[in-house]
C-alpha cells in the first residue's frame, strides 16, 4: 500500500491533493512508472514567484498640498508592491485614490487587471458598493427627503421581520444554488438586510439637476452582510490557493484561479450579489416613489467595489466607476460620481483610453483617516463644525448623532477632483445634481450596546474603588 510517506520520499509537496491521489493509486494498484505517470497529471504545478519587474500602472492623480502628496506617495508605494503579484498585468489609480490597508493593498480609487484570476481582497468586503439615481420629476425635494427618512434604514443589523422587504425569488434561488452563498447565515442576512443602507459613507441624497431642474434621488450603499460573508468565504479559499501556488504573494492579494471550480463558483456568486445589491437600491427607490405618488422619469446605477471581466482579464475596481459599456451589460444611463454632501453629484460619460482602463473615480476620496480627521477638529465643537460645513443644505443623521468624519472637510477638495477628471481625460461631466439635503447613518456607535456596557463596567469599577477607599 502506497502512503503519504512514499509520496514525500518522491519529493512531492504535501497538500490536500495527497488524499485523493493516494485513494486513486491504491484503488487501482498503481506502481512504478504507471504511478509516476499518474502523479504527473495530478501533482501541483511549480510555485509561482512574484514578478521581478512590476506591471505598469497609470497615475491619474496629482497633489496640491503636502498632505495630499504624502497620501499619493503611500498609494504609489503600495501599488508598486501590489503590481508584483504574479497574475497582475496592469493597473491605474484615480484622483480619489487613498490608502486602504498595509503596503501592497489595493487603494481606494485603484484599478488592477489580473489574468485568469479573481482577487477577493481587491474588491473588499463591501462588494458591489454602488450608487443609483432616480429622476422624480418636479417632486418637492424636502418632501422627498422627509418620505425617504421614514422608509430607509441605516445602521447595523437589518430590518425586523414585520418590516422586511422581500428578496425576489430568482435571487433567493441563486443564493441557495451557490456553495459560496447557500449557508443559513447568508440567506438570513440576504432577507434581513434587503432595503438597508448600513453606515460609514453610505447615504441617501436628494438634489436638483442643473440641466433640467428635476428632483433626483441618489442612494449609495452595497451588499451589506450577505456580501461581507461572500468576501470572507472567498478570502479563505483564495488563501488556500495562495499557500499552495504562490506563498510569496501577500495574503491580501491571494486569488482564485478563474478556471478552477472554485473560481467559477465565486464568479457566479459575485453576479448574484450584484443582482441582490441592485435590488437593494431599487426597492428603496420604488417605495419612496410609490409613497410620493411620483412618476419615475429616469433611473440608472453603477457599482464601484467590484470585478469586471473581459475575456481572460479580470478588472478589479476598488472604488472606481466603470465607464466602458462592456463592463455593464444592463447599462441604462450615464455614470454617477458623488463628492460630498454639500457638493453636486457629477453625472458623467466617458470612453476607455490607455490611462483610465475604462474607469473613472468613484468619489472624492480622503487624505486623512477618519480618526485623524476627527483629531484635526478637536479645537471646535462638533455642532459648530456641522453648522459651518452644512450651511445651505438639509443634512440629517439617521441616529441623530453627528458623524464628523463624514462632513465635507473629511474628503478631498471637490473642485480639485473635478479638475483632475478633466485634466487626465477620465470622463466628461454632462450634468450635476445640486444638493438639497441628505441622510447618513451618523455616529450610531455612541449609543451602541457594547459601548454602553463598557461605560457601565468602567463606572462600576470606579464605584467599587470609591467604596473601598471610604471603608479605609
C-alpha positions in Angstrom: 0.0 0.0 0.0 1.3 3.4 -1.0 1.3 6.0 1.8 1.9 9.7 2.2 5.4 9.0 3.3 6.1 7.3 -0.1 4.9 10.4 -1.9 7.1 12.6 0.3 10.1 10.3 -0.5 9.5 11.1 -4.2 10.0 14.8 -3.4 6.3 15.7 -3.8 4.9 18.7 -1.9 2.2 17.7 0.6 -1.3 19.2 0.4 -5.0 18.4 0.2 -4.3 16.6 -3.1 -2.5 13.8 -1.3 -5.6 12.2 0.0 -7.4 11.8 -3.4 -4.1 10.8 -5.1 -3.5 8.0 -2.6 -7.0 6.8 -2.8 -6.7 6.5 -6.6 -3.3 4.9 -6.5 -4.3 2.2 -4.0 -7.7 1.6 -5.6 -6.1 0.9 -8.9 -2.9 -0.8 -7.6 -0.7 1.7 -9.4 3.1 1.3 -9.1 6.3 2.2 -10.7 6.2 4.1 -14.0 2.4 3.9 -14.1 2.1 5.5 -10.7 4.6 8.2 -11.6 2.8 9.0 -14.8 -0.5 9.4 -12.9 1.2 11.6 -10.3 2.5 13.9 -13.1 -1.2 14.6 -14.0 -2.4 15.5 -10.5 0.5 17.0 -8.6 0.6 20.7 -8.1 2.5 22.8 -10.6 5.6 24.7 -9.6 5.3 27.6 -7.1 4.6 30.9 -8.9 7.1 33.6 -7.8 6.4 37.4 -7.6 7.1 39.3 -10.7 10.7 40.6 -10.9 9.6 43.6 -12.8 6.3 45.1 -11.5 3.5 45.5 -14.0 2.8 49.1 -15.1 0.2 51.3 -13.5 -1.1 54.7 -14.7 -1.2 57.6 -12.3 -4.3 59.8 -12.8 -3.7 61.9 -9.8 -1.7 65.0 -8.7 -1.2 66.8 -5.4 -1.9 70.4 -4.4 -1.0 70.2 -0.7 1.7 68.5 1.4 -0.9 66.2 3.0 -2.1 65.2 -0.5 1.4 64.4 -1.6 2.0 62.2 1.4 -1.2 60.4 0.6 -0.2 59.9 -3.0 3.3 58.7 -2.1 1.9 56.0 0.1 -0.6 54.9 -2.6 2.1 54.7 -5.2 4.4 52.7 -3.0 1.5 50.4 -2.2 0.6 49.9 -5.8 4.3 49.3 -6.7 4.3 46.3 -4.3 0.9 45.1 -5.4 1.9 45.1 -9.1 4.5 42.3 -8.4 1.6 39.9 -7.8 2.1 37.2 -10.5 -1.4 37.5 -12.0 -1.3 41.2 -12.5 -0.8 42.8 -16.0 -1.7 46.5 -15.5 -3.3 49.0 -13.2 -4.3 52.6 -12.6 -5.0 55.0 -9.7 -7.7 57.7 -9.9 -7.8 61.2 -8.4 -9.7 59.9 -5.4 -7.0 57.4 -4.5 -6.2 56.9 -0.8 -4.7 54.1 1.3 -7.0 51.2 2.3 -4.6 48.9 4.3 -1.0 47.9 4.7 1.5 48.4 1.9 0.7 46.2 -1.0 -3.1 46.6 -0.6 -5.1 48.0 -3.5 -6.0 51.6 -2.6 -9.5 53.1 -2.8 -9.5 54.6 -6.3 -7.4 51.8 -7.6 -7.9 49.5 -10.7 -5.9 46.3 -11.0 -6.2 44.0 -14.0 -5.3 40.3 -13.5 -5.2 37.4 -16.0 -7.3 34.3 -15.2 -7.6 35.3 -11.5 -10.1 36.8 -9.2 -8.7 38.5 -6.1 -11.4 39.0 -3.4 -9.1 41.4 -1.5 -9.2 43.7 -4.4 -12.9 44.3 -4.3 -13.1 44.4 -0.5 -15.8 43.3 1.9 -18.3 45.9 0.7 -18.8 44.0 -2.5 -20.7 46.0 -5.2 -20.9 49.2 -3.3 -22.9 51.3 -5.7 -25.0 54.3 -6.5 -28.5 54.5 -8.0 -30.3 57.6 -9.3 -34.0 58.1 -9.8 -35.4 61.2 -11.5 -38.7 62.1 -9.7 -39.6 65.0 -12.0 -40.7 68.1 -10.2 -41.3 66.5 -6.8 -40.6 68.8 -3.9 -37.1 68.0 -2.6 -38.0 68.4 1.1 -41.0 66.1 0.8 -38.8 63.5 -0.9 -36.2 63.7 1.9 -38.9 63.5 4.6 -40.5 60.4 3.0 -37.1 58.8 2.4 -36.3 59.3 6.1 -39.4 57.3 7.1 -38.7 54.5 4.7 -35.0 53.9 4.6 -32.9 52.0 7.2 -29.4 52.9 8.3 -27.1 51.4 10.9 -26.0 47.9 12.0 -28.2 44.9 11.6 -31.2 44.5 9.4 -34.9 45.1 9.4 -37.2 43.3 11.9 -39.4 40.6 10.4 -42.5 42.7 10.3 -40.7 45.4 8.3 -38.6 43.4 5.9 -38.7 43.9 2.1 -38.9 40.8 0.0 -36.0 39.3 -1.9 -37.0 38.3 -5.4 -37.4 34.5 -5.7 -35.0 34.2 -8.6 -32.3 35.9 -6.4 -33.0 33.6 -3.5 -32.8 30.6 -5.8 -29.3 31.7 -7.0 -28.2 32.2 -3.4 -29.3 28.7 -2.5 -27.7 27.1 -5.5 -24.2 28.6 -5.0 -21.8 26.9 -2.5 -20.3 30.3 -1.5 -23.8 31.7 -0.7 -26.0 28.9 0.5 -25.3 29.0 4.2 -28.1 29.6 6.7 -26.3 32.8 7.7 -26.0 34.2 4.2 -29.7 33.5 3.4 -30.7 35.1 6.7 -28.7 38.2 6.0 -30.0 38.4 2.5 -33.5 38.7 3.8 -32.9 40.9 6.8 -30.6 43.4 5.0 -32.7 44.0 1.9 -33.7 47.6 1.9 -30.9 48.7 4.3 -28.0 51.1 3.7 -25.5 50.4 6.5 -23.3 53.1 7.9 -20.0 54.8 7.1 -20.0 56.9 3.9 -23.3 55.4 2.6 -26.0 58.0 2.1 -29.4 58.9 0.7 -29.1 62.2 -1.2 -31.8 64.5 -2.7 -30.9 67.2 -5.2 -31.9 69.0 -8.3 -30.5 68.5 -11.8 -28.5 71.5 -13.1 -29.8 70.8 -16.7 -33.5 70.2 -16.1 -34.4 71.3 -12.6 -35.8 67.8 -11.9 -35.6 66.4 -8.4 -33.1 63.5 -8.2 -32.9 60.7 -5.5 -29.5 59.1 -5.2 -28.5 56.3 -2.8 -25.1 54.9 -2.0 -24.6 51.5 -0.4 -23.5 48.0 -1.1 -24.3 44.3 -0.4 -24.3 44.6 3.4 -23.9 41.4 5.4 -24.5 38.9 2.6 -21.7 40.4 0.6 -19.4 40.5 3.6 -20.0 36.8 4.1 -19.1 36.1 0.5 -15.9 38.1 0.8 -14.9 36.2 3.9 -15.5 32.8 2.3 -13.7 33.9 -0.9 -10.7 35.1 1.1 -10.4 31.7 2.8 -10.5 29.8 -0.4 -8.1 32.2 -2.1 -5.7 31.8 0.9 -5.7 28.0 0.4 -4.6 28.6 -3.2 -2.0 31.1 -2.2 -0.3 28.8 0.2 -0.1 26.1 -2.5 0.7 28.0 -5.6 2.2 31.4 -4.6 3.3 31.7 -1.0 5.3 34.8 -1.7 2.1 36.7 -2.7 0.8 38.9 0.1 -2.3 37.4 1.8 -4.5 40.4 0.9 -3.7 39.7 -2.8 -4.5 36.0 -2.8 -6.6 34.8 -5.7 -8.9 32.1 -7.0 -7.8 30.8 -10.4 -10.8 31.8 -12.6 -10.9 28.4 -14.5 -11.0 26.4 -11.3 -14.3 25.1 -10.0 -13.9 27.4 -7.0 -13.2 30.3 -9.3 -16.2 29.7 -11.4 -18.5 29.4 -8.4 -17.0 32.6 -7.0 -17.6 34.5 -10.2 -21.2 33.3 -10.3 -21.6 34.4 -6.6 -20.4 37.9 -7.5 -23.0 38.2 -10.2 -25.7 37.1 -7.7 -24.5 39.6 -5.2 -24.6 42.3 -7.9 -28.3 41.4 -8.5 -29.1 41.5 -4.8 -27.4 44.8 -4.3 -29.1 46.4 -7.3 -32.4 45.3 -5.9 -31.4 46.7 -2.5 -31.3 50.1 -4.1 -34.4 49.5 -6.3 -36.8 48.5 -3.5 -36.0 51.7 -1.6 -36.4 53.9 -4.7 -39.6 52.2 -5.6 -41.0 52.5 -2.1 -40.2 56.2 -1.9 -41.7 56.9 -5.4 -44.8 55.0 -4.5 -45.3 56.9 -1.2 -44.9 60.2 -3.1 -47.2 59.0 -5.9 -44.4 60.3 -8.2 -43.7 59.1 -11.7 -40.2 57.8 -12.3 -38.7 59.8 -15.2 -35.4 58.0 -15.4 -33.2 55.6 -13.4 -29.7 54.3 -13.7 -27.0 52.9 -11.4 -23.3 51.8 -11.3 -21.2 49.9 -8.9 -17.6 50.5 -7.9 -16.2 47.8 -5.5 -16.5 45.0 -8.0 -14.7 42.8 -10.5 -15.4 43.1 -14.2 -14.5 40.6 -16.9 -13.2 41.0 -20.4 -12.1 37.7 -21.9 -9.5 36.2 -19.6 -8.8 39.6 -17.9 -10.4 40.5 -14.6 -10.7 44.2 -13.8 -10.7 44.7 -10.0 -12.1 48.2 -9.3 -11.7 49.2 -5.6 -13.6 52.5 -5.6 -13.5 53.1 -9.3 -16.5 53.7 -11.6 -16.9 51.6 -14.8 -17.2 53.7 -18.0 -16.9 51.1 -20.7 -20.3 49.5 -21.7 -18.6 46.1 -21.8 -18.4 46.2 -18.0 -22.1 46.9 -17.5 -24.5 44.8 -19.7 -27.6 46.4 -18.1 -26.5 50.0 -18.6 -29.4 52.4 -18.8 -27.8 55.8 -18.4 -24.6 57.7 -17.7 -22.4 57.2 -14.6 -22.7 58.8 -11.1 -19.8 60.2 -9.1 -20.7 61.7 -5.7 -18.2 64.1 -4.0 -19.5 65.1 -0.6 -22.9 66.0 1.0 -22.5 69.7 0.3 -21.3 69.4 -3.3 -23.1 68.4 -6.5 -23.1 64.8 -7.6 -21.4 64.5 -11.0 -23.2 62.8 -13.9 -20.5 61.7 -16.4 -19.8 59.8 -19.6 -16.5 58.7 -20.9 -14.6 56.4 -23.2 -11.8 53.8 -22.5 -8.3 55.1 -23.0 -4.8 53.9 -22.1 -4.6 55.6 -18.8 -8.1 55.1 -17.4 -8.5 51.5 -18.4 -12.2 52.1 -18.9 -12.8 53.6 -15.4 -13.4 57.0 -13.7 -13.2 58.0 -10.0 -16.0 56.9 -7.7 -16.0 60.0 -5.5 -13.7 62.4 -3.7 -11.6 60.1 -1.5 -9.8 61.1 1.7 -6.4 62.5 2.6 -6.8 61.6 6.3 -8.2 58.6 8.1 -11.5 59.1 10.0 -9.7 59.2 13.3 -7.0 61.7 12.1 -9.7 63.9 10.7 -11.6 63.9 14.0 -8.4 64.9 15.8 -7.9 67.8 13.3 -11.2 69.3 14.6 -10.7 69.0 18.3 -10.4 72.7 18.8 -14.0 73.2 17.6 -17.3 71.9 18.9 -19.0 69.2 16.7 -22.1 71.4 16.5 -20.1 74.4 15.2 -18.3 72.3 12.6 -21.6 70.8 11.5 -23.3 74.2 11.2 -20.4 75.6 9.2 -19.9 72.8 6.8 -23.6 72.0 6.1 -24.8 75.6 5.6 -27.4 75.8 2.9 -28.2 72.1 2.8 -30.6 69.9 4.8 -28.1 67.4 6.3 -29.6 64.7 8.6 -28.2 61.8 10.5 -30.4 58.8 11.0 -29.4 58.3 14.6 -29.4 62.0 15.4 -25.6 61.8 16.2 -23.3 63.9 14.0 -20.6 61.9 12.4 -17.8 64.5 11.9 -15.8 62.1 9.8 -18.5 62.3 7.1 -18.7 66.1 6.8 -17.3 67.7 3.7 -13.9 68.6 5.1 -13.2 64.9 5.7 -12.9 64.5 1.9 -10.6 65.8 -0.8 -11.3 69.1 -2.3 -14.2 68.5 -4.7 -13.2 71.2 -7.2 -9.7 69.7 -7.4 -11.1 66.2 -8.1 -13.3 67.7 -10.9 -10.2 69.4 -12.4 -8.2 66.2 -12.4 -11.1 64.2 -14.0 -10.8 66.7 -16.9 -7.0 67.0 -16.9 -6.4 63.3 -17.1 -9.2 62.8 -19.6 -11.1 60.4 -17.4 -14.6 61.4 -18.2 -16.8 64.3 -19.3 -19.3 65.9 -16.9 -22.7 66.2 -18.6 -24.8 67.2 -15.6 -24.7 67.9 -11.9 -27.2 67.1 -9.2 -27.0 70.1 -6.9 -27.6 69.3 -3.2 -30.9 69.9 -1.3 -30.0 67.5 1.5 -29.0 64.1 2.5 -29.4 61.4 5.2 -26.4 59.3 6.6 -26.2 56.9 9.5 -24.4 59.2 11.8 -22.2 58.2 14.8 -24.5 55.4 16.0 -21.7 53.8 17.9 -22.1 56.4 20.6 -25.2 54.6 21.7 -24.1 51.1 20.7 -24.9 48.4 23.3 -21.2 47.3 23.5 -20.2 50.9 24.3 -22.9 51.3 27.0 -21.8 48.0 28.5 -18.2 49.2 28.5 -19.1 52.5 30.1 -21.3 50.8 32.7 -18.4 48.4 33.6 -16.0 51.3 34.0 -18.5 53.2 36.2 -19.0 50.1 38.4 -15.2 49.7 38.8 -14.9 53.3 39.8 -17.7 53.0 42.3 -16.2 49.8 43.7 -12.8 51.6 44.1 -14.5 54.6 45.8 -16.4 52.3 48.2 -13.1 50.6 49.1 -11.5 53.9 49.8 -14.3 55.1 52.0 -14.1 51.8 54.0 -10.5 52.5 54.8 
